[in-house]
Amino acid sequence: MRIKPGFAAGTVLVWASGYPVGALAVAVAPPFLMTTIRFTLAATLMALVALTTSARWPRGWQLVHTCVAGLLVQACQFSGVYLGLRLGVPASVTALIISCTPVLTAVVAARVFRVRIGLKQIGGLALGVAAVLAALWDRLG
């Protein structure tokens, strides 16, 4: 499957807007309510995309696994993000911490599950961290 440049740019815009919008939203609503609203909107949007593209839906245990994994990873992540924003952590610092998730995942996979991380993956992780640091450098001090 090939991703069109416009789609990728739109995805990045939607994802990146989550931090400043989240910072504004937690000023007027509890963090866990914001997580619930975000998931409801995302689920509705993804269901519409899946239906219009005739995507194959997971079934049985695959569906259960997908739902549990998604909720654990995303709900824990965004509950923490919104709680941090509510407690006054700047959106730029929150974005920096969340952007380190792939690095943490790679370290855990390598140490705990003995997954071999190759030079390409290490290079990609380093490049991603460097890009985030470069983008947020002036806001981190």
C-alpha positions, 0 to 999 in steps of 0.5 A, a space after each residue: 500500500 502506498 501512502 499519498 503525500 497529502 494523506 501523510 501531511 494531514 496525519 502529521 497535522 492532526 497528530 501534532 495538533 493534539 498537543 496544543 489542543 490538549 493543553 487548551 482542553 484540559 484547562 476546562 475538562 478533566 484529563 480522563 474525560 479528554 482521553 474518552 472524548 479523543 478515543 470516541 472521536 478516533 474510533 468513529 473516524 477510523 470506523 468510517 475510514 474502514 467502512 469506506 475503504 472496505 477494510 478487513 476487520 479483525 475477528 475473534 481473539 485477534 479483535 480482542 487482542 487488538 482492542 486490549 493492546 490499543 487501549 493499554 498503549 493509547 489510553 495509558 499514554 494519553 491519560 498521562 499526557 492529559 494529566 501532565 498537561 493539566 498539572 502544568 507540564 508544557 506541551 513541548 515537553 510532553 511531546 518530547 517524552 511521547 516521542 521517545 516511546 519508540 526508543 523505549 519500546 526498542 530497548 524493552 524489546 531488545 532486553 526483555 524479549 531478545 529482539 535483535 535491533 539492527 543498525 537501520 532501526 538504531 539509525 532511524 531511532 536516533 534520527 527521530 530523537 534528533 529531529 524531535 530535539 531539533 524541533 523543540 530545542 528552543 522550548 525545552 529550556 
